[in-house]
Amino acid sequence: MPRTTVFRQLLQQRHLTTYGAFATQFERVAVRLAELDGDLRLASLRVSARQFDRWMGGDLRTLPRPDACRVLEHLLGRPVSELFSGAGGDGDAAARTTPTPVPPPHVPLPRDTGDDPLQIVARAHELTTSNADDATLTFLANALENVSAQYEQHGPHALRPQTRNLRQLTHTLLDGRQPPRVRQELFRLAARTSGLLAYMAVNTGDFALAEAYCTESLDLSRAIDDLDTELWASGTLSFGLYYAARYDEADACAAAAVERAPHDAQSIRLLVNGRARALAKTGDRRAAEQAIGRALDLSDHHDAPVGLTSCISFSPYGRARTLANAVTAHTALGDTAQVLHDAERIDDLVEHSDSTWSRSLVRLDVSTALLQKRSPDLDHAMALGREALHLCGASPISSVFQRSRDLYDLAGAWRNHPAVREYGEELRAWSSQPTALAMSRPARAV
């Protein structure tokens, strides 16, 4: 027979005698304790059905592991040594004050109809119980906002471990039970977490990993009809295909997403970062210019902010960010005058932004345009190239890595020029960083 312990009696009082009901409450308390203690590891703690049966039966040779003990004590308000002691000692006095009620002797027991009202109520309680409350959802949403806000300052290598922990936490919670409203929000947060990890993978040159995370983000967002996140994830998939030099696929991916919501603010990014840049690389000038024009029209329609929005933000592109991408497209098309004109228009906004990568990338585009002029300005171009490397410093990303190398290749006809030699030496030193070396290896296919 099962041994009657304080643990068993407390669970009977709280109607947590089924594995599903207990596991839901255990996981919910584990998440809350993780928030309180700042220990995300606790949030993934779970109890197996076999372990639960052993605890209910009182068949323990040793106490549970320390982390499980912390959660049990927080859940039941008793020391673990007392919880698994026999229910006849002084330690269970409170438990004995509320015995399980039995019908009075003179009241006949109800006829067995196969429908137990208590079980019906208990089941409804299980179905509406959640392992994630509003405080947990707020915690996750704020953590994602912090990653986005810090990204351009700290970069993918520093923020990826934290973001992976957030993904693990959201997935652990989704393995539990929540009412529809909470579950939908968890799906949205999980989709955005995998989206951020996809963007980081592109920036570190791991295009296969980026595609996997994008696929996850798209599947999760589509499951809840979250069009905003779906369009953003499609833009990130196109972004990865572009840097994998798969320009036709990058354009097709972005074009399909634009077709889904041609007037949505997210289509600004899809048009200028996805379509225009890829089309420019394929040499389709007319289509690239049309995509830029549509993106600028949408910016006006949605009254997009003037400034340089964060590259990883889920918010729509600001106008300066849109023009910076247009500069890249015009660079690929060889439109020197347009590159220099647009770069000058956004110069003040870019230079006063927190985005060192954007300042670096605009310099590399302008450097390329200066070499494409009828009379190339080698000294100025190479000076801007060196500035771009200094700005990126110890936080290289794949876009800067590729464009800095492309600039050096373009300057190949002037390799003996002092400015070009100096740039080449700095590029070799900058490329010798471990994070840059990782990008120089052949990338896994997308």
The 8 nearest C-alpha neighbors of each residue, nearest first, counted from 0:
[[1, 2, 56, 3, 57, 58, 55, 53],
 [2, 0, 56, 3, 57, 55, 58, 4],
 [1, 3, 57, 56, 4, 0, 58, 85],
 [4, 2, 86, 85, 7, 1, 57, 5],
 [5, 3, 85, 86, 7, 6, 83, 84],
 [4, 6, 82, 86, 8, 7, 91, 9],
 [7, 5, 82, 4, 9, 8, 83, 10],
 [8, 6, 4, 10, 5, 55, 9, 3],
 [7, 9, 11, 5, 10, 6, 12, 4],
 [10, 8, 12, 6, 11, 7, 5, 13],
 [9, 11, 15, 13, 7, 12, 8, 16],
 [12, 10, 8, 14, 9, 13, 16, 15],
 [11, 13, 9, 10, 14, 8, 99, 97],
 [14, 12, 10, 11, 15, 9, 16, 8],
 [15, 13, 11, 12, 16, 10, 121, 20],
 [16, 14, 10, 21, 20, 13, 17, 11],
 [15, 17, 10, 14, 11, 18, 21, 20],
 [18, 16, 20, 19, 15, 21, 14, 22],
 [17, 19, 21, 20, 22, 48, 16, 51],
 [20, 18, 22, 17, 21, 23, 125, 15],
 [21, 19, 15, 23, 17, 125, 18, 22],
 [20, 22, 15, 18, 24, 23, 19, 25],
 [23, 21, 25, 19, 24, 20, 18, 26],
 [24, 22, 26, 20, 21, 25, 130, 19],
 [23, 25, 27, 21, 22, 26, 28, 130],
 [24, 26, 22, 28, 27, 23, 21, 29],
 [27, 25, 29, 23, 28, 24, 130, 22],
 [26, 28, 130, 24, 30, 29, 25, 131],
 [27, 29, 31, 25, 30, 26, 32, 24],
 [30, 28, 26, 32, 42, 27, 31, 70],
 [31, 29, 42, 33, 27, 28, 32, 26],
 [30, 32, 28, 34, 33, 29, 35, 27],
 [33, 31, 35, 29, 34, 30, 36, 28],
 [34, 32, 38, 30, 39, 41, 36, 31],
 [35, 33, 37, 31, 32, 36, 30, 38],
 [34, 36, 32, 33, 37, 31, 38, 30],
 [35, 37, 33, 38, 34, 32, 39, 31],
 [36, 38, 34, 33, 35, 39, 32, 40],
 [37, 39, 33, 36, 40, 41, 34, 42],
 [40, 38, 33, 41, 42, 37, 34, 164],
 [39, 41, 38, 42, 43, 33, 44, 164],
 [42, 40, 33, 44, 39, 43, 29, 38],
 [41, 43, 30, 29, 39, 33, 40, 44],
 [42, 44, 41, 171, 40, 168, 45, 39],
 [45, 43, 41, 42, 29, 26, 46, 40],
 [46, 44, 26, 43, 47, 22, 25, 29],
 [47, 45, 50, 22, 48, 51, 44, 25],
 [48, 46, 50, 49, 51, 45, 22, 18],
 [47, 49, 51, 50, 18, 52, 46, 22],
 [48, 50, 52, 47, 51, 53, 46, 54],
 [49, 51, 53, 47, 52, 48, 54, 46],
 [50, 52, 48, 54, 49, 53, 55, 47],
 [53, 51, 55, 49, 54, 50, 56, 48],
 [54, 52, 56, 50, 58, 51, 55, 57],
 [53, 55, 51, 57, 56, 52, 50, 58],
 [56, 54, 52, 53, 57, 7, 51, 6],
 [55, 57, 1, 53, 58, 54, 2, 52],
 [58, 56, 2, 54, 55, 59, 53, 4],
 [57, 59, 53, 56, 54, 60, 2, 55],
 [60, 58, 61, 57, 62, 53, 54, 83],
 [59, 61, 58, 62, 57, 63, 53, 83],
 [62, 60, 59, 63, 64, 58, 83, 80],
 [61, 63, 64, 59, 60, 79, 80, 68],
 [64, 62, 68, 67, 65, 61, 66, 59],
 [63, 65, 67, 66, 68, 62, 61, 69],
 [64, 66, 68, 67, 69, 63, 62, 70],
 [67, 65, 69, 68, 64, 70, 41, 44],
 [66, 68, 70, 69, 64, 65, 63, 71],
 [69, 67, 65, 71, 66, 70, 63, 72],
 [70, 68, 66, 72, 67, 71, 73, 65],
 [69, 71, 73, 67, 68, 72, 29, 74],
 [72, 70, 74, 68, 73, 69, 75, 67],
 [71, 73, 76, 77, 75, 69, 74, 70],
 [72, 74, 70, 71, 76, 75, 69, 28],
 [75, 73, 71, 72, 76, 70, 28, 25],
 [76, 74, 72, 77, 73, 71, 9, 6],
 [75, 77, 72, 73, 74, 78, 71, 79],
 [76, 78, 72, 75, 79, 82, 81, 73],
 [79, 77, 81, 80, 72, 82, 76, 68],
 [78, 80, 82, 81, 68, 72, 77, 83],
 [81, 79, 78, 82, 83, 84, 62, 77],
 [82, 80, 84, 79, 78, 83, 90, 77],
 [83, 81, 6, 79, 5, 80, 84, 77],
 [82, 84, 81, 4, 6, 80, 5, 79],
 [85, 83, 81, 4, 82, 5, 86, 80],
 [86, 84, 4, 87, 3, 88, 5, 83],
 [85, 87, 4, 5, 91, 88, 3, 84],
 [86, 88, 85, 89, 91, 90, 4, 92],
 [89, 87, 90, 86, 91, 85, 92, 84],
 [88, 90, 91, 92, 87, 86, 93, 85],
 [89, 91, 88, 92, 81, 86, 93, 5],
 [92, 90, 94, 93, 89, 86, 5, 88],
 [91, 93, 95, 94, 89, 90, 96, 88],
 [94, 92, 96, 91, 95, 97, 90, 89],
 [93, 95, 91, 92, 96, 97, 9, 8],
 [94, 96, 92, 93, 97, 98, 91, 86],
 [97, 95, 93, 94, 98, 92, 91, 99],
 [96, 98, 95, 94, 99, 93, 12, 100],
 [99, 97, 95, 100, 96, 94, 12, 8],
 [98, 100, 97, 101, 12, 11, 8, 95],
 [99, 101, 98, 102, 97, 103, 12, 11],
 [102, 100, 103, 99, 104, 98, 108, 106],
 [101, 103, 104, 106, 100, 108, 107, 105],
 [102, 104, 106, 105, 101, 107, 100, 108],
 [105, 103, 106, 102, 107, 101, 108, 100],
 [104, 106, 103, 107, 102, 108, 101, 109],
 [107, 105, 103, 104, 102, 108, 109, 101],
 [108, 106, 109, 105, 104, 102, 103, 110],
 [109, 107, 106, 110, 102, 111, 104, 105],
 [110, 108, 111, 107, 112, 106, 115, 102],
 [109, 111, 112, 108, 107, 113, 114, 115],
 [112, 110, 113, 109, 114, 115, 108, 116],
 [113, 111, 114, 110, 115, 109, 116, 108],
 [112, 114, 111, 115, 110, 116, 118, 109],
 [115, 113, 112, 116, 111, 119, 118, 117],
 [114, 116, 118, 117, 119, 113, 112, 111],
 [117, 115, 119, 118, 114, 120, 121, 113],
 [118, 116, 120, 119, 115, 121, 122, 114],
 [117, 119, 121, 115, 116, 120, 122, 114],
 [120, 118, 116, 122, 117, 121, 123, 115],
 [121, 119, 123, 117, 122, 118, 124, 116],
 [122, 120, 118, 124, 123, 119, 117, 125],
 [121, 123, 125, 119, 124, 120, 118, 126],
 [124, 122, 120, 126, 125, 121, 119, 127],
 [123, 125, 121, 122, 127, 126, 128, 120],
 [126, 124, 122, 128, 123, 20, 127, 121],
 [125, 127, 123, 124, 128, 122, 178, 176],
 [128, 126, 124, 178, 125, 123, 129, 177],
 [129, 127, 125, 126, 124, 177, 176, 130],
 [128, 130, 177, 131, 176, 127, 178, 132],
 [129, 131, 27, 23, 26, 176, 177, 24],
 [132, 130, 129, 135, 27, 133, 136, 172],
 [131, 133, 135, 134, 136, 130, 129, 181],
 [134, 132, 136, 135, 137, 131, 181, 138],
 [133, 135, 137, 132, 136, 138, 131, 31],
 [136, 134, 138, 132, 133, 137, 131, 139],
 [137, 135, 133, 139, 138, 134, 140, 132],
 [136, 138, 134, 140, 135, 139, 141, 133],
 [137, 139, 135, 141, 136, 140, 134, 142],
 [140, 138, 142, 136, 137, 141, 135, 143],
 [141, 139, 137, 143, 142, 138, 136, 144],
 [142, 140, 144, 138, 143, 139, 137, 145],
 [141, 143, 139, 145, 140, 144, 138, 146],
 [144, 142, 146, 140, 145, 141, 139, 147],
 [145, 143, 141, 147, 142, 146, 148, 140],
 [144, 146, 148, 142, 143, 147, 149, 141],
 [147, 145, 143, 149, 144, 148, 150, 142],
 [146, 148, 144, 150, 145, 149, 312, 311],
 [147, 149, 145, 146, 150, 144, 151, 309],
 [150, 148, 146, 152, 147, 151, 145, 153],
 [151, 149, 154, 147, 153, 152, 148, 146],
 [150, 152, 154, 354, 153, 149, 353, 355],
 [151, 153, 150, 149, 154, 354, 353, 355],
 [152, 154, 150, 151, 157, 149, 158, 155],
 [153, 155, 150, 151, 156, 157, 152, 394],
 [156, 154, 199, 158, 159, 157, 150, 153],
 [155, 157, 159, 158, 154, 153, 160, 203],
 [156, 158, 155, 159, 154, 153, 160, 161],
 [159, 157, 155, 161, 160, 156, 162, 154],
 [158, 160, 162, 155, 161, 156, 157, 163],
 [161, 159, 163, 162, 158, 164, 157, 156],
 [162, 160, 164, 163, 159, 158, 165, 157],
 [161, 163, 165, 159, 164, 160, 166, 158],
 [162, 164, 166, 160, 165, 161, 159, 167],
 [165, 163, 167, 161, 162, 166, 168, 160],
 [164, 166, 162, 168, 163, 167, 169, 161],
 [165, 167, 163, 169, 164, 168, 192, 170],
 [166, 168, 164, 170, 165, 169, 171, 163],
 [167, 169, 165, 171, 166, 170, 164, 172],
 [170, 168, 172, 166, 171, 167, 189, 173],
 [169, 171, 173, 167, 172, 168, 166, 174],
 [172, 170, 168, 174, 173, 169, 43, 167],
 [171, 173, 169, 174, 175, 170, 168, 130],
 [172, 174, 170, 175, 171, 169, 185, 176],
 [173, 175, 171, 172, 170, 176, 169, 177],
 [176, 174, 173, 172, 23, 130, 177, 171],
 [175, 177, 129, 130, 23, 174, 128, 173],
 [178, 176, 129, 182, 181, 128, 130, 179],
 [177, 179, 127, 181, 180, 182, 129, 176],
 [180, 178, 182, 181, 183, 177, 184, 127],
 [181, 179, 183, 182, 178, 184, 177, 185],
 [182, 180, 184, 183, 179, 178, 177, 185],
 [183, 181, 185, 179, 184, 177, 180, 178],
 [182, 184, 186, 180, 185, 181, 179, 187],
 [183, 185, 187, 181, 186, 182, 188, 180],
 [184, 186, 182, 188, 187, 183, 189, 181],
 [187, 185, 189, 183, 184, 188, 219, 190],
 [186, 188, 184, 190, 185, 189, 220, 191],
 [189, 187, 185, 191, 190, 186, 192, 184],
 [188, 190, 186, 192, 191, 187, 169, 185],
 [191, 189, 216, 187, 219, 193, 188, 192],
 [190, 192, 194, 188, 189, 193, 195, 187],
 [191, 193, 189, 195, 194, 190, 166, 188],
 [192, 194, 196, 212, 190, 195, 216, 191],
 [195, 193, 191, 197, 192, 196, 216, 213],
 [194, 196, 198, 192, 197, 193, 191, 199],
 [197, 195, 193, 199, 194, 198, 200, 192],
 [198, 196, 209, 212, 194, 200, 195, 199],
 [197, 199, 195, 201, 200, 196, 235, 194],
 [200, 198, 202, 196, 155, 197, 201, 195],
 [199, 201, 209, 197, 205, 203, 202, 198],
 [202, 200, 204, 198, 203, 199, 239, 206],
 [201, 203, 396, 397, 199, 200, 204, 198],
 [204, 202, 200, 201, 397, 396, 205, 199],
 [203, 205, 201, 397, 438, 202, 206, 200],
 [206, 204, 200, 208, 207, 201, 203, 442],
 [205, 207, 209, 445, 208, 201, 204, 239],
 [208, 206, 445, 210, 209, 444, 443, 205],
 [207, 209, 211, 210, 206, 205, 200, 212],
 [208, 210, 197, 206, 200, 212, 207, 211],
 [209, 211, 213, 207, 208, 212, 214, 445],
 [212, 210, 208, 214, 213, 209, 215, 207],
 [211, 213, 197, 215, 209, 193, 214, 210],
 [214, 212, 216, 210, 215, 211, 197, 232],
 [215, 213, 217, 211, 212, 216, 210, 218],
 [216, 214, 212, 218, 213, 217, 219, 211],
 [215, 217, 190, 213, 219, 214, 193, 194],
 [216, 218, 214, 220, 229, 215, 219, 221],
 [217, 219, 215, 221, 216, 220, 214, 222],
 [220, 218, 222, 216, 190, 217, 221, 186],
 [221, 219, 225, 217, 222, 229, 223, 218],
 [220, 222, 224, 218, 223, 219, 217, 225],
 [221, 223, 219, 220, 224, 218, 225, 186],
 [224, 222, 221, 225, 220, 183, 219, 186],
 [225, 223, 221, 226, 222, 220, 229, 219],
 [226, 224, 220, 223, 227, 228, 221, 229],
 [225, 227, 229, 228, 224, 230, 220, 221],
 [226, 228, 230, 229, 225, 231, 265, 313],
 [227, 229, 231, 230, 226, 225, 232, 220],
 [228, 230, 226, 232, 217, 231, 227, 220],
 [231, 229, 233, 227, 232, 228, 226, 256],
 [230, 232, 228, 234, 233, 229, 235, 227],
 [233, 231, 235, 229, 234, 230, 213, 194],
 [234, 232, 230, 236, 235, 231, 229, 237],
 [233, 235, 231, 237, 232, 269, 236, 238],
 [234, 236, 238, 232, 237, 233, 198, 239],
 [235, 237, 233, 239, 238, 234, 213, 232],
 [238, 236, 249, 240, 234, 235, 239, 273],
 [237, 239, 235, 241, 236, 240, 234, 273],
 [240, 238, 236, 242, 241, 237, 201, 206],
 [239, 241, 243, 249, 237, 245, 242, 238],
 [242, 240, 244, 238, 246, 239, 243, 249],
 [241, 243, 244, 239, 240, 238, 398, 245],
 [242, 244, 240, 241, 245, 239, 206, 445],
 [245, 243, 241, 242, 246, 240, 249, 277],
 [246, 244, 240, 243, 241, 248, 247, 249],
 [245, 247, 277, 249, 241, 248, 244, 250],
 [246, 248, 250, 249, 245, 251, 277, 281],
 [249, 247, 251, 250, 246, 245, 252, 240],
 [250, 248, 237, 246, 240, 252, 241, 247],
 [249, 251, 274, 247, 253, 248, 252, 277],
 [252, 250, 248, 254, 253, 249, 255, 247],
 [253, 251, 249, 255, 250, 254, 237, 248],
 [252, 254, 256, 250, 269, 273, 255, 251],
 [253, 255, 251, 257, 256, 252, 250, 258],
 [256, 254, 258, 252, 253, 257, 251, 259],
 [255, 257, 259, 253, 258, 254, 230, 233],
 [258, 256, 261, 254, 259, 260, 255, 266],
 [257, 259, 255, 256, 261, 260, 254, 253],
 [260, 258, 256, 257, 261, 255, 230, 254],
 [259, 261, 257, 263, 258, 262, 256, 266],
 [260, 262, 257, 258, 263, 266, 259, 256],
 [263, 261, 260, 264, 266, 297, 257, 265],
 [264, 262, 265, 260, 266, 261, 267, 297],
 [263, 265, 266, 315, 267, 262, 301, 297],
 [266, 264, 315, 267, 263, 268, 230, 231],
 [265, 267, 269, 264, 268, 263, 257, 270],
 [268, 266, 294, 270, 265, 269, 264, 297],
 [269, 267, 272, 266, 271, 270, 265, 316],
 [268, 270, 266, 273, 253, 234, 267, 272],
 [271, 269, 274, 267, 290, 268, 273, 294],
 [270, 272, 275, 268, 291, 273, 274, 269],
 [273, 271, 268, 269, 324, 276, 270, 274],
 [274, 272, 269, 253, 270, 237, 271, 250],
 [273, 275, 250, 270, 277, 276, 271, 253],
 [276, 274, 287, 271, 278, 290, 277, 270],
 [275, 277, 328, 279, 278, 274, 272, 273],
 [278, 276, 246, 280, 274, 279, 275, 250],
 [279, 277, 281, 275, 287, 283, 280, 276],
 [280, 278, 282, 276, 281, 277, 328, 332],
 [279, 281, 277, 278, 282, 331, 276, 246],
 [280, 282, 278, 279, 283, 277, 246, 247],
 [283, 281, 279, 280, 284, 278, 332, 331],
 [284, 282, 278, 281, 279, 286, 285, 287],
 [283, 285, 287, 286, 282, 279, 288, 332],
 [284, 286, 288, 287, 283, 289, 290, 282],
 [287, 285, 289, 288, 284, 283, 290, 278],
 [288, 286, 275, 290, 284, 278, 289, 285],
 [287, 289, 291, 285, 290, 286, 284, 292],
 [288, 290, 286, 292, 287, 291, 293, 285],
 [289, 291, 287, 293, 275, 270, 288, 292],
 [292, 290, 288, 294, 289, 271, 293, 275],
 [291, 293, 289, 295, 294, 290, 288, 296],
 [292, 294, 296, 290, 295, 291, 297, 289],
 [295, 293, 267, 291, 297, 292, 296, 270],
 [294, 296, 298, 292, 297, 293, 291, 299],
 [297, 295, 293, 299, 298, 294, 292, 300],
 [296, 298, 300, 294, 299, 295, 301, 293],
 [299, 297, 295, 303, 301, 296, 300, 302],
 [300, 298, 302, 296, 297, 301, 295, 303],
 [299, 301, 297, 298, 302, 296, 303, 295],
 [302, 300, 298, 303, 299, 297, 264, 263],
 [301, 303, 299, 300, 298, 304, 297, 305],
 [302, 304, 298, 317, 301, 318, 305, 299],
 [305, 303, 317, 306, 318, 302, 316, 308],
 [304, 306, 318, 317, 319, 303, 307, 348],
 [307, 305, 319, 304, 317, 308, 348, 318],
 [306, 308, 319, 320, 317, 309, 349, 348],
 [309, 307, 317, 306, 316, 320, 310, 312],
 [310, 308, 312, 311, 307, 151, 354, 147],
 [309, 311, 312, 308, 151, 320, 316, 307],
 [312, 310, 309, 147, 313, 198, 195, 150],
 [311, 313, 309, 314, 310, 147, 308, 315],
 [314, 312, 315, 311, 231, 228, 227, 191],
 [313, 315, 312, 316, 265, 308, 309, 317],
 [316, 314, 265, 264, 317, 313, 267, 268],
 [317, 315, 268, 320, 308, 321, 318, 267],
 [316, 318, 304, 303, 308, 320, 305, 319],
 [317, 319, 305, 321, 320, 303, 304, 322],
 [318, 320, 307, 322, 306, 321, 317, 345],
 [321, 319, 307, 323, 317, 318, 322, 316],
 [320, 322, 318, 324, 319, 323, 316, 325],
 [321, 323, 325, 319, 324, 320, 326, 318],
 [324, 322, 320, 326, 325, 321, 319, 327],
 [325, 323, 327, 326, 321, 322, 272, 271],
 [324, 326, 322, 328, 327, 323, 329, 321],
 [325, 327, 323, 338, 329, 324, 328, 330],
 [328, 326, 330, 324, 325, 329, 364, 331],
 [327, 329, 276, 325, 331, 330, 326, 279],
 [330, 328, 332, 326, 334, 331, 327, 338],
 [331, 329, 327, 333, 332, 328, 334, 326],
 [330, 332, 328, 329, 333, 279, 280, 327],
 [333, 331, 329, 330, 334, 279, 328, 282],
 [332, 334, 330, 331, 335, 329, 371, 368],
 [335, 333, 329, 337, 332, 336, 330, 338],
 [336, 334, 368, 338, 337, 333, 339, 372],
 [335, 337, 339, 338, 334, 340, 368, 372],
 [336, 338, 340, 334, 335, 339, 341, 329],
 [339, 337, 326, 335, 341, 336, 340, 329],
 [338, 340, 342, 336, 337, 341, 343, 335],
 [339, 341, 337, 343, 338, 342, 336, 344],
 [342, 340, 344, 343, 338, 339, 337, 326],
 [343, 341, 339, 344, 345, 340, 346, 338],
 [342, 344, 346, 340, 341, 345, 339, 347],
 [345, 343, 341, 342, 346, 340, 347, 348],
 [344, 346, 348, 342, 343, 347, 319, 349],
 [347, 345, 343, 349, 348, 344, 342, 350],
 [346, 348, 350, 349, 345, 351, 344, 343],
 [349, 347, 345, 351, 346, 350, 352, 306],
 [350, 348, 352, 346, 351, 347, 358, 345],
 [349, 351, 347, 348, 352, 346, 358, 353],
 [352, 350, 348, 349, 347, 353, 346, 354],
 [353, 351, 349, 354, 350, 348, 307, 355],
 [354, 352, 355, 351, 151, 152, 350, 349],
 [353, 355, 357, 356, 352, 151, 358, 152],
 [354, 356, 358, 357, 390, 359, 353, 391],
 [357, 355, 359, 354, 358, 391, 360, 390],
 [356, 358, 360, 359, 354, 355, 361, 349],
 [359, 357, 355, 361, 356, 360, 349, 362],
 [358, 360, 387, 356, 362, 357, 361, 390],
 [361, 359, 363, 357, 362, 358, 356, 399],
 [362, 360, 364, 358, 363, 359, 357, 365],
 [363, 361, 365, 359, 360, 364, 383, 366],
 [362, 364, 366, 360, 361, 365, 384, 367],
 [365, 363, 361, 367, 366, 362, 327, 330],
 [364, 366, 368, 362, 367, 363, 361, 369],
 [367, 365, 380, 363, 369, 364, 368, 362],
 [366, 368, 364, 370, 365, 369, 406, 363],
 [367, 369, 371, 365, 335, 370, 366, 330],
 [370, 368, 366, 367, 371, 372, 376, 375],
 [369, 371, 375, 367, 368, 372, 376, 366],
 [372, 370, 368, 369, 375, 367, 373, 335],
 [373, 371, 375, 374, 369, 370, 368, 335],
 [372, 374, 375, 371, 370, 369, 376, 335],
 [373, 375, 372, 376, 370, 371, 369, 377],
 [376, 374, 370, 372, 369, 377, 373, 371],
 [377, 375, 369, 379, 378, 380, 370, 374],
 [376, 378, 380, 379, 375, 381, 370, 418],
 [379, 377, 381, 380, 418, 376, 382, 419],
 [378, 380, 382, 381, 377, 376, 383, 366],
 [381, 379, 366, 377, 383, 382, 378, 369],
 [380, 382, 384, 383, 378, 379, 418, 422],
 [383, 381, 379, 385, 384, 380, 378, 386],
 [384, 382, 386, 380, 381, 385, 362, 366],
 [383, 385, 381, 387, 382, 386, 363, 380],
 [384, 386, 388, 382, 387, 383, 422, 381],
 [387, 385, 383, 389, 384, 388, 390, 382],
 [388, 386, 359, 384, 390, 385, 389, 362],
 [389, 387, 385, 391, 386, 390, 392, 384],
 [390, 388, 392, 386, 387, 391, 385, 359],
 [391, 389, 387, 392, 388, 355, 359, 386],
 [390, 392, 388, 389, 394, 395, 356, 355],
 [393, 391, 389, 390, 394, 388, 395, 429],
 [392, 394, 395, 391, 432, 429, 434, 389],
 [395, 393, 392, 391, 154, 396, 153, 434],
 [396, 394, 391, 393, 435, 400, 399, 392],
 [397, 395, 202, 398, 399, 203, 400, 394],
 [396, 398, 400, 202, 204, 399, 203, 401],
 [399, 397, 401, 400, 396, 402, 202, 242],
 [400, 398, 402, 401, 397, 396, 403, 360],
 [399, 401, 397, 398, 403, 402, 396, 404],
 [402, 400, 398, 404, 399, 403, 397, 405],
 [401, 403, 405, 399, 404, 400, 406, 398],
 [402, 404, 406, 405, 400, 401, 399, 407],
 [403, 405, 407, 401, 406, 402, 408, 400],
 [406, 404, 402, 408, 407, 403, 401, 409],
 [407, 405, 409, 403, 404, 408, 367, 402],
 [406, 408, 410, 404, 409, 405, 411, 403],
 [409, 407, 405, 411, 410, 406, 404, 412],
 [408, 410, 406, 407, 411, 405, 412, 370],
 [409, 411, 407, 408, 412, 413, 406, 414],
 [410, 412, 408, 414, 413, 409, 407, 419],
 [411, 413, 410, 414, 409, 415, 408, 416],
 [414, 412, 411, 416, 415, 410, 419, 377],
 [415, 413, 411, 416, 419, 412, 420, 410],
 [416, 414, 413, 417, 420, 419, 412, 418],
 [415, 417, 419, 413, 414, 418, 420, 377],
 [418, 416, 420, 419, 421, 415, 414, 422],
 [419, 417, 421, 420, 416, 378, 381, 422],
 [418, 420, 422, 416, 421, 417, 414, 423],
 [421, 419, 423, 417, 422, 418, 414, 416],
 [422, 420, 418, 424, 423, 419, 417, 425],
 [421, 423, 419, 425, 420, 424, 385, 381],
 [422, 424, 426, 420, 421, 425, 419, 427],
 [425, 423, 421, 427, 426, 422, 420, 428],
 [426, 424, 428, 422, 427, 423, 429, 421],
 [425, 427, 423, 429, 424, 428, 430, 422],
 [428, 426, 430, 424, 425, 429, 423, 431],
 [429, 427, 425, 431, 430, 426, 424, 432],
 [428, 430, 426, 431, 427, 425, 432, 388],
 [431, 429, 427, 435, 428, 432, 426, 436],
 [430, 432, 428, 429, 436, 427, 433, 435],
 [431, 433, 435, 430, 434, 436, 429, 393],
 [434, 432, 436, 435, 437, 431, 430, 438],
 [433, 435, 437, 436, 432, 438, 395, 203],
 [436, 434, 438, 432, 430, 437, 433, 395],
 [435, 437, 433, 439, 438, 434, 431, 432],
 [436, 438, 434, 435, 439, 440, 433, 204],
 [439, 437, 435, 436, 204, 440, 203, 397],
 [438, 440, 436, 437, 441, 435, 442, 430],
 [441, 439, 438, 437, 442, 436, 204, 443],
 [442, 440, 439, 443, 438, 444, 437, 204],
 [443, 441, 440, 444, 205, 204, 206, 438],
 [444, 442, 207, 206, 445, 205, 441, 208],
 [443, 445, 207, 442, 206, 243, 205, 441],
 [444, 207, 206, 210, 443, 240, 243, 208]]
